[in-house]
Amino acid sequence: MAKLLAALYAGASYFVFLVAFLYSIGFVGNLVFDKTIDQGGQAALASAVVVDLLLLGLFAIQHSVMARPAFKAWWKRVVPEHIERSTYVLLSSLILLLIFWQWRPIVTIVWSFADPFVVGAFKFTFWLGWAIVFFATFMINHFDLFGLRQVWLRIRERAYQPPPFTTFGFYRFVRHPLMLGFVIAFWSSATMTVGHLLFAIATTGYILIALQLEERDLRRAIGSQYEDYRRQVPMLIPFARARRKRADDRIVTG
């Protein structure tokens, strides 16, 4: 019975994640839904800014604090280890849904392009960003990332081992393609409103800070192998390190 309940819990958490992920595409892209980043109930400017930043801050705190090894070690005393990741995924997804529900649009336009080619380019990069996010999860271990593998191993009474470190696919070009995909998607808008810009700046800033914490944890967990990886592969901008190295070589040889 305990194994069945764990499986149902993990499956429900994953389902909530899927709902939040699919809604996030419509939310950021102003697609399908009535309540999006630029559509829905509006408020006075000051009130909207405060509410939106509080919502984003709530997600940032939960997402970062619960991802830290020290918190995980404490949290596993409360939550069984095999559903710890599912709980993290569930809470993150619920807070995302809260953001979508309570977001206050600020529809003043910052920039807007009407040229079909430019609009098409923004649409292409928008979908490219989400595609990078989706496929990057499978280039590591999608089911471990979202807590399903942990429960499956528990059902089979096998000890959990983290997936091996890999540099497959997108990870050969950037260390964090998931985050790169989000940044591309969040900034890809032919019509950028103040609310959307606030969202893009805040989430990008959070990503840059959170990656520093994650990099520290990865160096501690993986050691010299990750240090070598860091020296060879840029964090977010593909080929950036290679370009810098060529520039350094020209300086030396010049």
N, C-alpha and C positions, 0 to 999 in steps of 0.2 A: 504493500500500500504506500509506503514512504517513497519508493522508487517511482510509482505511478504518479503520485502528487508532485514529485520533483519534475518529472517529465512534462506534466500538464502546466506547471508553473513556468518552466523554461519555454515551452511552446507559446504560452500566453504572452510572455515577455517579448518574445521574438515577433509575435503578431502585432503587438503595440508598437514595437520599433518600426515594422514595415509600414504601418499606418502613418506614423510620424514622419518617416523618411519620404513617403510618397506625397504627403501633404506639404512637406517642406519645399518640394519642387514647385508645386502649384502656388505656395505662399510667396516664395521669392520671385517667381516668374509671372505673378499675377495671372495664373491660369486656372481654369475650371471652377474654382471655389469663389464664393461671394466674399469671404473674409481672407484677405491677403495683405501683403506688406503695404499696398497702396489703396486697398478697398476695405470698407467696413466702418464701424463707428469711429468717429474722429473726436478729438478733444482740443482744448486750448493748447497752444504751442508749448508753454512751460510744463503743463501737466503731461502732455504726450511724451516729451523728452524724458521727464523723470520716470514715468511708468515704464517706458521702453528700456531705459538703461537699468532700472531695477530688475526687470524681467531677464535681460541679458546677463546681468551680474549674478542673479540667482543660478542660472545655468552654468556660468563660468565657475562659481564656487563649488557647486555640487560635482561638476564634471572633473575638476582638477583635484579637489580634496579626496574624493573617493577613488581616484586613480593612483594615489601615492602609496608606495609599499607599506609605510608605517600605518596608514589608516587601514589598509587591507588586512594587515596582521591583527589589528584590534577588531576589525569588523567581523573577521572569521570566527571570533569567539561568540558572536551574537548570531550570525547567519551561517548555516552549514557551508563548507568550502565549495561544494559542487554547485551551489546556486548563487554564490557570491557575484559572479559575473552577470548572471541573468538579472539579479537585483539591481546591479549598476545600470544595465541596459534599460530595465524597466523605469527606474527613476529618471534617467536622462531623457527617455522618450516622453514620459509624462510631463516633465518640465518644458520640453519642446512644444508639446500640445498646449500647455498653459500659455506659452509665449504667443503661439498662433491665435489663441482664443482672445487674449487680453491685449494684443498689440494695438497701439494707437497710431494709425497712419498720419503722416505729415506730408501732404501732397504738393507742397510748393516744389516747382521743377528747378533742378540744378542744371541739367542739360537734357536736350532732346534732339534726336536726329530723325529726319524724315526720309533721307535718301535710302532707297530700297537695298542698295548694296551694303551700306553701313548697318542698317537694321538686320539684314540677313547675317552679317558677320557677327553681330552681338548674339543673335539667336544660336548661331553655330557654336560660339564659345560657351554659351550658357549650357547647352546640352553636352558639349564636350566635357565641361567641368563635372557634371553629374555622372557622365559615363566613366570618367577617371575615378571618381569616388567609388562607384559600384564595382568596377573591375579590380580596383586595387584591393578590395577586401578579400577577393578570391586569390590574389597573388601572395597573400600570407596564409591565413586560415580563417575563412569567413565564419565557419561554425564555432570555432574557438573564440573568435572576436566577440560573438554575440551570445556566448554561454551555452550553446547547445552541445558542443563536444564534451564539456565537463560533465554534464548530466548523463550523456550517453556512456561515458566511461564508468560513471558511478553505477549505472544500471548493469553494466557488464562486470562490475566488481573489479575494475582495473584501476591502478593508481594513476593519478593525473600527472602528466609531464607536459610542460609548455612546448609548443611547436618549435622546431629547430629554427635558428636564425637563417633567414633567406634573403637573397637580393634578386629575386626573380622579377621579370617583366619591368613595370614602371620603376621598381626599386633599384634598378640598375642606373637610373638617371637622376632620381631624387630620393632622399631618404624618407620623405613623408608625402607620397603622392596623394594620399587621402586628403590631407590638409590643402595641398595645392589645388585639388579638384574643387574643394569648397570655396577657396579664394577666387578661382576663376568664375565659378557659378555666381557667387555673390556680387561680383563687380560687373557682370555681363548684362547690362541693361541699356538699351538705346534711349530710354527715357528714365533718367535718374531723378528721383524725388529726394527731398531732405530726409524723409523717413528711411528710405532705402539706403541713402548714403550713410546715415547714422548707423544703420544695421551693418553695412559693409565695413565701415571703419572700426566699429566696436568688435565685430567678430574677427576681423583680420588682426587687430591688436591682441585680442585674447589668444588667437592661434599662435602668434609669434612668442608670446609669453609662455603659453602652455608647452610649446615645443622645447623651450629651454629646460623646463622641469622634466619633460619626458626624456630628453637627451641625457640628462644627468642620471636618471634611473636606468636607462639602457646601458650607459657606460659602466655603471656599477654591476648590473646583472650579467652583461655579456663580456665585458673586459676588453682586452687588446683587439679582439676580432672586430668589435664595434669601433674602436679607435681607428683602426686601419680603414674601415668603411667610411668613417667621417672624413678622413683625409682624401679619399678618392671620389666621393659622391657628394654633390651639394645638397643642402637641406631642402630648399624649395624651388630654386630656379635651375632648370635643366642646363647642363653644360657651363654653368657659371664658373665653377672651379677650373675647368679645362681652359676657359678663356683667360682667367686670371693667371694660370700657370704659363700660358703662351706669352702673355704680356710680360711676366717676370723673366722668362727666357730671353725675350727681345732686349730687355734692359741689361741683362747680364752679358749677352753676346755683343750688344751694341757698344 
